[in-house]
Amino acid sequence: MCLRLLQEIADYLKKMLSPYGPEIVIDCVGFESTVQTAIRSCCMGGKVVVVGMGQDNMNLPMSTVGVHELDVLGCFRYANTVSSWTLLLSIQAVLIPVLT
């Protein structure tokens, strides 16, 4: 994906969620383009959780991670997490599906 399109997607997410972007972004795909979009759309001081493992090596905007003081977390083996999602839904967390 081209950088301009990734930035447009990130800007759209910020516009839909708040002027600053979401505090937590969960990327369940794990490809370079989706992780880049997650990083670019997250608010300052936010967290990006990379659950999907689509690629071993990626070029990521580390200057954005540093300047915005983001926490980038990795997770593997997301089996048996239905109870966690049930808990999130029970406290009425706002979940907006985004397909890329």
C-alpha positions as a LaTeX table, in Angstrom:
\begin{tabular}{lrrr}
\hline
Residue & $x$ (\AA) & $y$ (\AA) & $z$ (\AA) \\
\hline
Met1 & 0.00 & 0.00 & 0.00 \\
Cys2 & 1.21 & 3.48 & $-0.67$ \\
Leu3 & 2.03 & 5.78 & 2.22 \\
Arg4 & $-0.65$ & 8.30 & 1.22 \\
Leu5 & $-3.41$ & 5.69 & 1.42 \\
Leu6 & $-2.16$ & 4.47 & 4.81 \\
Gln7 & $-2.22$ & 8.04 & 6.12 \\
Glu8 & $-5.74$ & 8.57 & 4.72 \\
Ile9 & $-6.95$ & 5.47 & 6.57 \\
Ala10 & $-5.27$ & 6.64 & 9.78 \\
Asp11 & $-6.83$ & 10.10 & 9.42 \\
Tyr12 & $-10.25$ & 8.53 & 8.86 \\
Leu13 & $-9.91$ & 6.48 & 12.06 \\
Lys14 & $-8.92$ & 9.58 & 14.02 \\
Lys15 & $-11.89$ & 11.49 & 12.63 \\
Met16 & $-14.32$ & 8.69 & 13.49 \\
Leu17 & $-13.08$ & 8.10 & 17.04 \\
Ser18 & $-11.83$ & 11.43 & 18.34 \\
Pro19 & $-9.74$ & 14.36 & 17.15 \\
Tyr20 & $-6.64$ & 12.67 & 18.54 \\
Gly21 & $-7.24$ & 9.05 & 17.54 \\
Pro22 & $-7.97$ & 5.94 & 19.58 \\
Glu23 & $-6.05$ & 5.23 & 22.79 \\
Ile24 & $-5.70$ & 1.54 & 21.96 \\
Val25 & $-5.42$ & 0.03 & 18.48 \\
Ile26 & $-5.48$ & $-3.75$ & 18.06 \\
Asp27 & $-4.08$ & $-5.03$ & 14.76 \\
Cys28 & $-5.20$ & $-8.61$ & 14.20 \\
Val29 & $-3.65$ & $-8.92$ & 10.73 \\
Gly30 & 0.04 & $-8.31$ & 11.33 \\
Phe31 & 1.09 & $-7.08$ & 7.90 \\
Glu32 & 3.40 & $-4.11$ & 7.49 \\
Ser33 & 0.66 & $-1.89$ & 6.06 \\
Thr34 & $-1.85$ & $-2.64$ & 8.83 \\
Val35 & 0.70 & $-2.15$ & 11.63 \\
Gln36 & 1.82 & 1.13 & 10.05 \\
Thr37 & $-1.81$ & 2.28 & 9.91 \\
Ala38 & $-2.35$ & 1.29 & 13.53 \\
Ile39 & 0.71 & 3.29 & 14.62 \\
Arg40 & $-0.25$ & 6.35 & 12.56 \\
Ser41 & $-3.86$ & 6.37 & 13.84 \\
Cys42 & $-3.12$ & 5.98 & 17.56 \\
Cys43 & $-3.26$ & 9.02 & 19.85 \\
Met44 & $-0.22$ & 10.33 & 21.70 \\
Gly45 & 0.65 & 8.07 & 24.62 \\
Gly46 & $-1.54$ & 5.30 & 23.23 \\
Lys47 & $-0.98$ & 1.59 & 22.80 \\
Val48 & $-0.76$ & $-0.49$ & 19.63 \\
Val49 & $-1.26$ & $-4.23$ & 20.12 \\
Val50 & $-0.09$ & $-6.44$ & 17.25 \\
Val51 & $-1.97$ & $-9.73$ & 17.54 \\
Gly52 & $-1.70$ & $-11.04$ & 14.00 \\
Met53 & 1.60 & $-12.43$ & 12.78 \\
Gly54 & 1.47 & $-11.82$ & 9.04 \\
Gln55 & 5.14 & $-11.02$ & 8.44 \\
Asp56 & 8.45 & $-11.61$ & 10.18 \\
Asn57 & 10.14 & $-8.35$ & 9.18 \\
Met58 & 8.52 & $-4.95$ & 8.71 \\
Asn59 & 9.46 & $-1.32$ & 8.10 \\
Leu60 & 7.62 & 0.65 & 10.77 \\
Pro61 & 7.42 & 4.41 & 11.46 \\
Met62 & 9.57 & 4.30 & 14.59 \\
Ser63 & 9.91 & 8.10 & 14.63 \\
Thr64 & 6.12 & 8.26 & 15.11 \\
Val65 & 6.35 & 5.66 & 17.88 \\
Gly66 & 9.01 & 7.74 & 19.65 \\
Val67 & 7.57 & 11.21 & 19.11 \\
His68 & 4.04 & 10.12 & 20.11 \\
Glu69 & 5.40 & 7.99 & 22.98 \\
Leu70 & 3.45 & 4.93 & 21.87 \\
Asp71 & 3.64 & 1.50 & 23.45 \\
Val72 & 3.81 & $-1.21$ & 20.79 \\
Leu73 & 2.99 & $-4.63$ & 22.20 \\
Gly74 & 3.13 & $-8.02$ & 20.55 \\
Cys75 & 0.95 & $-11.01$ & 21.28 \\
Phe76 & 0.91 & $-14.52$ & 19.88 \\
Arg77 & $-1.42$ & $-17.45$ & 20.45 \\
Tyr78 & $-4.73$ & $-15.72$ & 20.92 \\
Ala79 & $-6.68$ & $-18.92$ & 21.42 \\
Asn80 & $-9.07$ & $-19.20$ & 24.38 \\
Thr81 & $-9.59$ & $-15.45$ & 24.68 \\
Val82 & $-13.36$ & $-15.47$ & 24.21 \\
Ser83 & $-13.91$ & $-14.67$ & 27.89 \\
Ser84 & $-11.77$ & $-11.52$ & 27.53 \\
Trp85 & $-13.87$ & $-10.32$ & 24.60 \\
Thr86 & $-17.05$ & $-11.14$ & 26.50 \\
Leu87 & $-15.81$ & $-8.99$ & 29.37 \\
Leu88 & $-15.06$ & $-6.10$ & 27.02 \\
Leu89 & $-18.52$ & $-6.31$ & 25.52 \\
Ser90 & $-20.16$ & $-6.56$ & 28.94 \\
Ile91 & $-18.65$ & $-3.23$ & 30.00 \\
Gln92 & $-19.94$ & $-1.76$ & 26.75 \\
Ala93 & $-16.55$ & $-0.97$ & 25.26 \\
Val94 & $-16.80$ & 0.84 & 21.95 \\
Leu95 & $-15.57$ & $-1.49$ & 19.22 \\
Ile96 & $-15.59$ & $-0.23$ & 15.65 \\
Pro97 & $-14.91$ & $-2.85$ & 12.96 \\
Val98 & $-12.49$ & $-1.74$ & 10.28 \\
Leu99 & $-11.70$ & $-3.96$ & 7.32 \\
Thr100 & $-8.51$ & $-3.39$ & 5.40 \\
\hline
\end{tabular}
